[in-house]
Amino acid sequence: MTIAGGQPYDEPERLPMSLRQLTKRLSVSQRVVLLNRVSFGFGMLFQADSSIYYGEKALLLAEENHLSLEMAKAHNNIGLAMQQLGVHAEAIREFELGTSIARRVGDKELIGRLSYGIGHSYYMMRLYKKGVSQQLNTLHHALKNNLLANTPIVYNDLGLMYMAQKKLDSSRYYFAKNLVMAARTNNEFMLMMANKNLGRVLLLKGLEREGQIYIWKSIEIATKSKVQHIRNSVTLSYECLAEYENTRKNYSKSIYYAKKALEVAQKFNATEDIYDVSKILYEASKALGNTDQALSYLELNQRTYEMMHERLETVNQQALENRLQIARQRLDIGILREEGKSSRQQSLWITVGLIVSVIVGLWMFGLYRLVGNQKNQIDSNNLILEQKVLERTHELEEAYLELKSAVTKGQTMERKLIAADIHDNLGGILSSVAIGMELIDQTGLSNRERQMLKNIKNQISDAYDEIRLLSHNLRPEILEKEGIKVALNRMVQRVTLLHKLEVFLDVCYTRVLPKAVEFNVYAIVTELLNNVLKHSGASKVIISLRENRNGVLVLKVEDDGRGLGNYAHTTKGDGMGIRNIQDRVDQINAIMTHSSISGRTVFSIDIP
């Protein structure tokens, strides 16, 4: 994970060996609870990077194991750390994610804490109206659910936001409520803050004596506290006194209080406090004419600001204001170093140049981002469109295969019905006629009449054989029962027995063929043999069905007849020609080629 500006979070120091060994003995839920507590602990020590590191680990483990309450707590810890880093938009996002989960599990206390976090981030972003509305909702939730321990910090935020809007009476009211509730709930930190903030409001209202009493009370509470972060907060009280004396142009006292605040802030590396105090010291020193001292404080203020700025998101609503502030500070340093050497006109041009540079830079950056976003959107739309085309193509292919399968099944069923009708009806009629012919009394018939009767009987027998063959070809039972190899072998035996034609069969393959493929192969061989018998005048036929090196099944029928020209007429009329064979080839997605050279005709069909 990265912080604003692209800086990666460094992995914090390893946990003590005893603690790492302990985590191995814990269950998953216990490990998540421990990680969340470690994250919260680092947050209390103001080590935001470490807090985020362990918070992310807790969140990941909780999500994997569906531990909703611990997920909400992890979001809260990460949000608090984001606030410390000053990336408040990200903090709000974490708090909102945590709130939605906490509402599902019904943890009212956690809902209150997350709601306060959202309101406090609005305050830090100077969105006071949103902040006041959010914190009033938080206060209502706390009072409704008797969560009194949560109320002091909410009263404090409301007071600060009203004070920022110069609504001092409302601010004083909420700070006074904060003081009462902090004392009632024994909240030492908020008791110190309530005294400090109430004193500050009274000073702003011109009640100097009462205001200083409250501020000195806050200093007393902080210095006597045994809690480190409360002792650190004495900086805020001294800063408040320094700021007040600075507005009264009592610069010596202002510097005195500001130095005490700076001493504590530097001791505990409180960056934001160093920034605020160094600014007061710069203004007071400059007012007293102490140029060198003012320069050193201004440089400290600038360094501190740049440290803070590195941890903020690079793109937000305050980007232009922040860069202009840096430009003004650098300009002030140049003025102090070269005082008297530069004219006001030069300073004006420098300022204008900086402003124009910043504006142009922001405009170019925004344009670059816009173009990049548009390109990404176009690429995304193209990918979506390509995916839809692929899906639709796949659907059409599946529909085609289903339709093709249905047609094949229908044809098979229709052939069976026709074969049964021919065999049972027409075959039965011919059998009856043959029996009737046998019953005819030949006594008294002439030799010519007897010869005619014999011819009729032979014709009836030939017709019956043709019907049996046609019925068999339409519904080859042996193909269904014993497969293509046996069926082809029987066909070759029958043709060799009945006709003066040598037929050689070579079948060799290992894969299992679908029934539809076997039937079409059988039908193709039957039609090619019939064409050879009727039209080619061949004496020898070679039939092979073999699998080549590429796994393609190749059916090849070769004869030594008169050539392919004798097949042409079979594409019309009886429907048993090349066109019918091509239809069957298409049904099994095969490829057919044929050639006729020097009386040798070859049909080759590749079946994938």
C-alpha positions in Angstrom: 0.0 0.0 0.0 1.1 3.5 -0.7 0.6 6.9 0.9 0.0 10.2 -1.0 2.8 11.0 -3.4 3.5 7.4 -4.2 5.7 6.7 -1.1 5.4 3.1 0.0 4.6 2.2 3.6 7.7 0.7 5.2 7.0 -2.5 7.1 7.3 -1.7 10.8 9.7 -3.4 13.0 9.0 -7.0 13.6 6.9 -8.0 16.6 8.8 -9.4 19.6 9.6 -13.1 19.2 7.3 -14.1 22.1 4.4 -12.3 20.5 5.0 -13.9 17.0 5.2 -17.3 18.7 2.0 -16.5 20.5 0.1 -15.7 17.3 0.9 -19.1 15.8 -1.0 -20.7 18.7 -4.0 -18.5 18.3 -7.1 -19.2 16.3 -7.9 -17.1 13.2 -10.4 -14.9 15.0 -7.9 -14.4 17.9 -5.2 -13.4 15.4 -7.5 -10.8 13.8 -8.4 -9.3 17.2 -4.7 -9.1 18.1 -3.8 -7.4 14.8 -6.5 -4.9 15.3 -5.3 -4.1 18.8 -1.7 -3.7 17.6 -3.0 -1.4 14.8 -4.9 0.7 17.3 -1.9 0.8 19.6 0.4 2.2 16.9 -2.3 4.7 16.1 -2.3 5.9 19.8 1.5 6.3 19.5 1.0 8.4 16.4 2.8 5.8 14.2 0.4 6.0 11.4 2.3 3.9 8.8 2.6 1.0 11.3 -1.1 1.4 12.2 -2.1 1.1 8.6 0.2 -1.9 8.0 -1.3 -4.0 10.7 -4.8 -2.7 10.0 -4.6 -3.9 6.4 -3.3 -7.3 7.6 -6.3 -7.5 10.0 -8.7 -6.4 7.3 -7.4 -9.0 4.8 -7.6 -11.9 7.3 -11.1 -10.8 8.6 -12.4 -10.6 5.0 -11.1 -14.1 4.2 -12.8 -15.5 7.3 -16.0 -13.4 7.2 -15.4 -11.7 10.5 -17.6 -8.7 10.0 -17.1 -6.9 13.3 -13.3 -7.1 13.0 -13.5 -5.8 9.4 -15.4 -2.7 10.7 -12.8 -2.2 13.4 -9.9 -2.5 10.9 -11.5 0.1 8.7 -11.8 2.4 11.7 -8.1 1.9 12.6 -7.0 2.6 9.1 -9.2 5.7 8.9 -7.7 7.1 12.1 -4.2 6.5 10.7 -5.2 8.2 7.4 -6.4 11.2 9.5 -3.0 11.4 11.1 -1.3 11.4 7.7 -3.7 14.2 6.5 -5.4 12.2 3.7 -8.9 12.9 4.9 -10.8 11.8 1.7 -9.3 8.4 2.1 -10.1 8.4 5.8 -13.8 9.2 5.1 -13.9 6.3 2.6 -12.5 3.9 5.3 -15.0 5.2 7.9 -17.9 4.8 5.5 -17.0 1.2 4.6 -16.7 0.5 8.3 -20.0 2.1 9.1 -21.9 0.0 6.5 -20.4 -3.2 8.1 -21.0 -2.0 11.7 -24.7 -1.4 10.9 -25.1 -4.9 9.6 -23.7 -6.4 12.8 -25.5 -3.8 15.0 -22.5 -2.5 17.0 -23.9 0.8 18.1 -20.7 2.0 19.9 -18.6 1.3 16.8 -21.1 3.0 14.6 -20.8 6.1 16.8 -17.0 6.1 16.6 -17.0 5.7 12.8 -19.6 8.5 12.4 -17.4 10.8 14.5 -14.4 10.0 12.3 -16.3 11.1 9.2 -17.4 14.3 10.9 -13.8 15.0 12.1 -12.4 14.5 8.6 -14.9 17.0 7.3 -13.7 19.5 9.9 -10.0 18.9 9.0 -11.0 19.5 5.3 -12.7 22.8 6.4 -16.1 21.5 5.1 -17.7 22.9 8.3 -21.4 22.7 7.2 -21.0 19.0 6.4 -19.0 18.5 9.5 -21.6 20.1 11.8 -24.4 18.1 10.2 -22.4 14.9 10.6 -21.4 15.5 14.2 -25.0 16.5 15.2 -26.1 13.1 13.9 -23.2 11.5 15.8 -24.3 13.3 19.0 -27.9 12.2 18.5 -26.8 8.6 18.1 -24.7 8.7 21.2 -27.4 10.3 23.4 -30.1 7.9 22.0 -28.0 4.8 22.8 -26.6 6.1 26.2 -23.0 6.3 24.8 -22.0 9.2 27.1 -18.3 8.4 26.9 -18.4 9.3 23.2 -20.0 12.7 23.7 -17.1 14.9 24.9 -15.1 14.5 21.7 -18.2 15.3 19.6 -19.0 18.4 21.6 -15.3 19.4 21.1 -15.6 19.1 17.3 -18.8 21.1 17.1 -17.2 23.8 19.2 -14.2 24.0 16.9 -16.3 24.1 13.7 -18.6 26.9 15.1 -15.4 28.8 16.2 -14.0 28.5 12.7 -17.2 30.0 11.4 -16.9 32.9 13.9 -20.0 31.8 15.7 -18.5 32.2 19.1 -21.6 31.9 21.3 -22.5 28.5 19.7 -18.8 27.5 20.0 -18.7 28.5 23.7 -21.9 26.5 24.4 -20.5 23.2 23.0 -17.1 23.7 24.7 -18.9 24.2 28.0 -20.9 21.0 27.3 -17.6 19.3 26.5 -16.2 20.4 29.9 -19.1 19.0 31.8 -19.2 15.6 30.0 -15.4 15.2 30.1 -15.5 15.7 33.9 -18.5 13.3 34.2 -16.9 10.6 32.2 -13.4 11.1 33.7 -11.9 11.8 30.2 -8.6 13.5 31.1 -7.7 14.3 27.5 -11.0 15.9 26.7 -11.0 17.8 30.0 -7.7 19.3 29.0 -9.0 20.2 25.5 -12.2 21.6 26.9 -10.4 24.0 29.2 -8.0 25.0 26.4 -10.8 25.6 23.8 -13.1 27.3 26.2 -10.3 29.7 27.2 -9.6 30.4 23.5 -13.2 31.3 22.8 -13.3 33.6 25.8 -10.1 35.3 24.6 -11.7 35.8 21.2 -14.7 37.4 22.9 -12.4 39.8 24.7 -12.7 38.1 28.2 -8.9 37.9 28.7 -8.8 37.1 32.4 -11.4 34.2 32.2 -9.8 32.9 29.1 -6.3 32.7 30.5 -7.6 30.9 33.6 -9.1 28.1 31.5 -5.9 27.8 29.3 -3.6 27.7 32.3 -5.9 25.0 33.8 -5.4 23.0 30.6 -1.6 23.4 30.9 -1.8 22.1 34.5 -3.8 19.1 33.5 -1.4 18.2 30.6 1.8 18.6 32.6 0.5 16.5 35.5 -0.8 13.7 33.3 0.9 10.3 33.1 -0.3 9.7 29.6 2.2 10.7 26.9 -0.2 12.0 24.2 -1.9 14.3 26.9 1.5 15.6 27.9 2.2 16.2 24.2 -1.0 18.2 23.9 0.4 21.0 26.2 1.8 22.4 22.9 -1.7 23.3 21.9 -2.3 25.4 25.0 1.0 27.3 24.7 0.3 27.8 21.0 -3.1 29.3 21.9 -1.5 31.8 24.3 1.2 32.7 21.7 -1.3 33.3 19.0 -3.4 35.5 21.3 -0.4 37.6 22.4 0.6 37.9 18.7 -2.8 39.4 17.8 -2.3 41.9 20.6 1.1 42.8 19.1 2.8 41.7 22.3 5.5 39.9 20.3 7.9 39.1 23.1 5.3 37.2 25.1 4.1 35.6 21.9 7.7 34.3 21.2 8.0 33.1 24.8 4.9 30.9 24.6 5.6 29.8 21.1 9.1 28.6 22.0 7.7 26.5 24.9 5.2 25.0 22.5 8.0 24.4 19.9 10.2 22.7 22.5 7.5 20.2 23.3 6.4 19.7 19.7 10.0 19.0 18.5 10.5 16.6 21.4 7.6 14.5 20.3 8.0 15.2 16.6 4.5 16.7 16.3 4.8 17.9 12.7 1.6 19.9 12.4 2.2 21.6 15.7 5.8 22.5 14.6 4.3 24.0 11.5 1.8 26.2 13.3 4.2 27.3 16.0 7.0 28.1 13.6 4.6 30.3 11.7 3.8 32.3 14.8 7.5 32.6 15.6 8.3 33.8 12.1 5.6 36.5 12.2 6.6 37.7 15.7 10.3 37.8 14.9 9.7 39.6 11.6 7.5 42.2 13.4 10.4 42.8 16.0 12.8 43.3 13.1 14.9 40.2 13.9 15.5 39.2 10.2 17.9 36.3 10.8 15.7 34.7 13.4 12.6 35.3 11.2 14.4 33.6 8.3 15.3 30.5 10.4 11.7 30.1 11.6 10.4 30.6 8.1 12.8 27.9 6.7 11.7 25.6 9.5 8.0 26.4 8.7 8.7 25.6 5.0 10.6 22.4 5.7 7.7 21.2 8.0 5.1 22.2 5.5 6.9 20.3 2.7 7.1 17.2 5.0 3.4 17.4 5.5 2.7 18.1 1.9 4.6 15.0 0.8 2.1 12.9 2.7 -1.0 14.5 1.2 -2.7 13.4 -2.0 -1.3 15.2 -5.0 -4.7 15.9 -6.6 -7.3 17.6 -4.3 -9.2 20.8 -4.1 -6.5 22.6 -2.2 -3.6 21.8 -4.6 -3.4 25.3 -6.1 -3.7 27.0 -2.7 -0.9 24.8 -1.2 1.5 25.5 -4.1 0.9 29.2 -3.9 1.6 29.1 -0.2 4.9 27.4 -0.9 5.7 30.0 -3.5 4.9 32.9 -1.2 7.1 31.4 1.5 10.0 31.0 -0.8 9.5 34.5 -2.1 9.6 35.8 1.5 12.9 34.0 2.1 14.3 35.7 -1.0 13.1 39.1 0.1 14.7 38.6 3.6 18.0 37.5 2.1 18.2 40.2 -0.5 16.2 42.9 1.2 16.7 46.2 -0.5 18.1 44.6 -3.7 14.8 43.7 -5.3 12.1 46.0 -6.3 8.4 45.5 -5.8 7.9 45.2 -9.6 10.4 42.2 -9.7 8.6 40.5 -6.9 5.3 41.0 -8.6 6.6 39.4 -11.8 8.0 36.5 -9.9 4.7 35.9 -8.1 2.8 36.2 -11.4 5.2 33.8 -13.1 4.9 31.3 -10.3 1.1 31.5 -10.4 1.0 31.1 -14.2 3.4 28.2 -14.1 1.3 26.5 -11.4 -1.9 27.1 -13.3 -0.4 25.9 -16.7 1.1 22.9 -15.0 -2.2 22.0 -13.4 -4.1 22.5 -16.7 -1.6 20.3 -18.5 -1.8 17.6 -15.8 -5.6 17.8 -15.9 -5.6 17.5 -19.7 -3.2 14.6 -19.6 -5.4 12.8 -17.0 -8.5 13.5 -19.1 -7.0 12.1 -22.3 -5.7 9.1 -20.4 -9.1 8.5 -18.9 -10.9 8.8 -22.3 -8.4 6.3 -23.8 -8.9 3.9 -21.0 -12.7 4.2 -21.4 -12.4 3.6 -25.2 -10.2 0.5 -24.6 -12.6 -0.7 -21.9 -15.6 -0.3 -24.3 -13.8 -2.1 -27.1 -12.9 -5.0 -24.8 -16.6 -5.2 -23.7 -17.8 -5.2 -27.3 -15.3 -7.9 -28.3 -16.4 -10.0 -25.4 -20.1 -9.6 -26.4 -19.3 -10.5 -30.0 -17.4 -13.6 -28.9 -20.2 -14.6 -26.5 -22.8 -14.1 -29.3 -20.7 -16.1 -31.8 -20.4 -18.9 -29.3 -24.2 -18.9 -28.7 -24.8 -19.1 -32.5 -22.3 -21.9 -32.9 -24.0 -23.8 -30.1 -27.5 -23.2 -31.6 -26.2 -24.4 -35.0 -24.8 -27.6 -33.5 -28.0 -28.2 -31.6 -30.0 -27.6 -34.8 -27.7 -29.8 -36.8 -28.0 -32.6 -34.2 -31.8 -32.3 -34.2 -31.9 -32.5 -38.0 -29.6 -35.6 -38.0 -31.8 -37.3 -35.4 -34.9 -36.4 -37.4 -33.4 -37.8 -40.6 -32.4 -41.0 -38.8 -35.9 -41.5 -37.4 -37.5 -40.7 -40.8 -35.3 -43.2 -42.5 -36.2 -45.9 -39.9 -39.9 -45.2 -40.5 -39.6 -45.3 -44.3 -37.5 -48.4 -44.2 -40.1 -50.1 -42.0 -42.9 -49.0 -44.2 -41.1 -50.3 -47.4 -40.1 -53.6 -45.8 -43.5 -54.3 -44.1 -45.9 -52.9 -46.7 -44.4 -53.1 -50.2 -42.2 -56.1 -49.3 -45.3 -57.9 -47.9 -47.3 -57.1 -51.1 -44.5 -58.6 -53.3 -44.3 -61.7 -51.1 -48.0 -62.2 -51.5 -47.7 -61.8 -55.3 -44.9 -64.3 -55.4 -46.9 -66.8 -53.4 -49.9 -66.2 -55.7 -47.7 -66.8 -58.8 -46.5 -70.1 -57.3 -50.2 -71.3 -57.0 -50.9 -70.8 -60.7 -51.6 -74.1 -62.5 -49.2 -74.4 -65.4 -51.1 -77.3 -67.0 -52.2 -76.5 -70.5 -49.8 -73.5 -70.8 -47.6 -73.3 -73.8 -43.8 -73.1 -73.6 -43.9 -69.4 -74.4 -46.4 -68.8 -71.6 -44.4 -70.8 -69.1 -41.3 -68.7 -70.0 -43.2 -65.5 -69.5 -44.5 -66.7 -66.1 -40.9 -67.6 -65.1 -39.7 -64.1 -66.1 -42.4 -62.5 -64.1 -41.4 -64.6 -61.0 -37.7 -63.6 -61.5 -38.7 -59.9 -61.8 -40.8 -60.2 -58.6 -37.8 -61.8 -56.8 -35.4 -59.1 -58.1 -37.9 -56.4 -57.0 -38.1 -58.0 -53.6 -34.3 -58.1 -53.3 -34.1 -54.4 -54.3 -36.6 -53.5 -51.7 -34.7 -55.5 -49.0 -31.5 -53.7 -50.0 -33.2 -50.3 -50.0 -34.7 -51.0 -46.6 -31.4 -52.2 -45.3 -29.6 -49.1 -46.6 -32.1 -46.8 -45.0 -31.9 -48.6 -41.7 -28.8 -50.7 -41.4 -29.4 -52.7 -38.2 -26.0 -54.2 -38.2 -24.5 -50.7 -38.1 -26.5 -49.8 -35.0 -25.7 -53.1 -33.3 -22.1 -53.9 -34.2 -20.6 -50.6 -35.6 -19.2 -49.2 -38.8 -16.3 -51.8 -39.2 -18.6 -54.8 -39.2 -21.2 -53.0 -41.3 -18.7 -52.1 -44.0 -17.3 -55.6 -44.0 -20.8 -57.1 -44.5 -21.5 -54.6 -47.3 -18.3 -55.6 -49.1 -19.1 -59.3 -48.8 -22.6 -58.8 -50.2 -21.4 -56.7 -53.2 -18.6 -59.1 -54.0 -21.1 -62.1 -53.8 -23.8 -60.5 -55.9 -21.7 -58.6 -58.5 -18.6 -59.3 -60.6 -16.6 -56.7 -58.7 -13.5 -57.1 -56.5 -13.8 -54.9 -53.4 -10.9 -54.5 -51.0 -11.6 -53.0 -47.5 -9.0 -51.5 -45.2 -10.3 -50.1 -41.8 -7.8 -49.0 -39.1 -8.5 -46.3 -36.4 -8.7 -46.2 -32.6 -11.0 -43.4 -31.7 -14.7 -43.9 -31.0 -17.0 -42.3 -33.7 -20.4 -40.7 -32.9 -23.4 -42.6 -34.3 -24.2 -39.7 -36.7 -20.6 -39.9 -38.2 -20.8 -43.7 -38.5 -24.2 -43.6 -40.3 -23.0 -40.8 -42.7 -19.8 -42.7 -43.5 -21.8 -45.9 -44.2 -24.2 -44.0 -46.4 -21.4 -42.3 -48.3 -19.7 -45.6 -49.0 -23.0 -47.1 -50.1 -23.8 -44.3 -52.5 -20.2 -44.4 -54.0 -20.4 -48.2 -54.5 -23.9 -47.9 -56.1 -22.5 -45.3 -58.5 -19.5 -47.6 -59.3 -21.8 -50.5 -60.0 -24.2 -48.5 -62.1 -22.0 -46.2 -64.1 -18.2 -46.7 -63.9 -17.8 -50.2 -65.4 -15.0 -50.8 -62.9 -13.6 -54.3 -62.0 -11.9 -53.3 -58.7 -12.7 -51.0 -55.9 -10.5 -50.1 -52.9 -12.1 -48.7 -49.7 -10.0 -47.5 -46.9 -10.9 -45.8 -43.6 -7.7 -44.9 -41.7 -6.5 -42.3 -39.2 -3.5 -40.3 -40.3 -0.6 -38.9 -38.2 -2.6 -35.7 -37.4 -5.5 -37.6 -35.9 -7.7 -37.0 -38.9 -9.9 -39.9 -40.1 -9.6 -40.3 -43.9 -12.2 -42.2 -46.0 -10.9 -43.0 -49.5 -12.8 -44.9 -52.2 -10.9 -45.6 -55.4 -12.0 -47.5 -58.6 -10.5 -48.4 -62.0 -13.6 -47.5 -64.1 -14.2 -45.1 -66.9 -13.6 -41.8 -64.9 -15.6 -39.1 -63.1 -17.5 -38.0 -66.1 -19.8 -40.9 -65.8 -20.9 -39.7 -62.4 -22.2 -36.3 -63.6 -25.7 -37.4 -64.5 -26.2 -38.8 -61.0 -26.4 -35.3 -59.5 -29.9 -35.0 -61.0 -33.0 -37.2 -61.0 -32.5 -40.0 -58.5 -30.4 -37.8 -56.0 -27.7 -40.4 -55.5 -24.8 -38.4 -57.0 -22.0 -36.2 -55.9 -24.3 -33.5 -54.6 -26.0 -35.9 -52.1 -22.6 -37.2 -51.0 -21.5 -33.6 -50.5 -24.6 -33.0 -48.3 -23.6 -35.9 -46.0 -20.0 -34.7 -45.9 -21.2 -31.3 -44.7 -23.3 -32.9 -42.0 -20.2 -34.3 -40.3 -18.0 -31.1 -40.9 -15.7 -33.1 -43.2 -13.9 -32.0 -46.4 -14.2 -34.0 -49.7 -11.9 -33.9 -52.7 -12.2 -36.1 -55.8 -10.1 -36.6 -59.0 -10.2 -38.7 -62.1 -6.9 -39.4 -64.0 -6.5 -42.0 -66.7 -9.6 -43.9 -65.7 -8.7 -44.0 -62.1 -11.3 -42.2 -59.9 -10.5 -41.3 -56.2 -12.9 -39.8 -53.6 -11.1 -38.7 -50.4 -13.0 -37.4 -47.4 -11.2 -35.9 -44.3 -13.2 -36.3 -41.1 -11.9 -34.1 -38.2 
